[in-house]
Amino acid sequence: MRIRDERPGDEDTIHELTQTAFAPMPYSVGTEGSIIRALRRSGDLSLSLVAEDDGNIVGHAAFSPVAIDGVHDGWFGLGPISVRADRQRQGIGKALIREGLERLKARGAKGCALVGNLDVYRSSGFENDGRLSCKGVDDRYVQRLGRSDELTI
């Protein structure tokens, strides 16, 4: 398996992978693939990584700028992140996160935030310490890595 940047022509595969991965999730409203398309269209898809195995895309992670207290100042959001169902729990998502965080660190990012299950993202170093919130989201799901030294996992 290798991790690479998204290339032209990957868009539909990423969309389908994301939609399929989120479909069985009780919290999904079915917009995750559209979110990636909208980020790409607006120029806000800062980093789009795919995990490829034997020429097939088996995972994807999107990173985009986020505002903290209304200011865009070096913080990024992680998500959506998807792994093909038959390849989950094999470390692919964690590898995508690790690679993305390393690239963000190299760009001078100040932090990375996400909305997700604490049990899933804690192993990648994310934490919920009550310092971040997201409008319309239960605060317990808002997580972060907040210093550049934390962007290495």
Buried (B, 14 or more C-beta within 10 A) or exposed (E): BEBEEBEEEBBEBBBEBBBEBBEEEEEBEEBBBEBBBEBBEEEBBBBBBBBBBEEEBBBBBBBBBBEBEEEEEBBBBBBBBBBBEEBBEBBBBBBBBBBBBEBBBEEEBBBBBBBBEEEBBEEBBBBBEEEBEBEEEEEEBBBBBBEBEBBEE
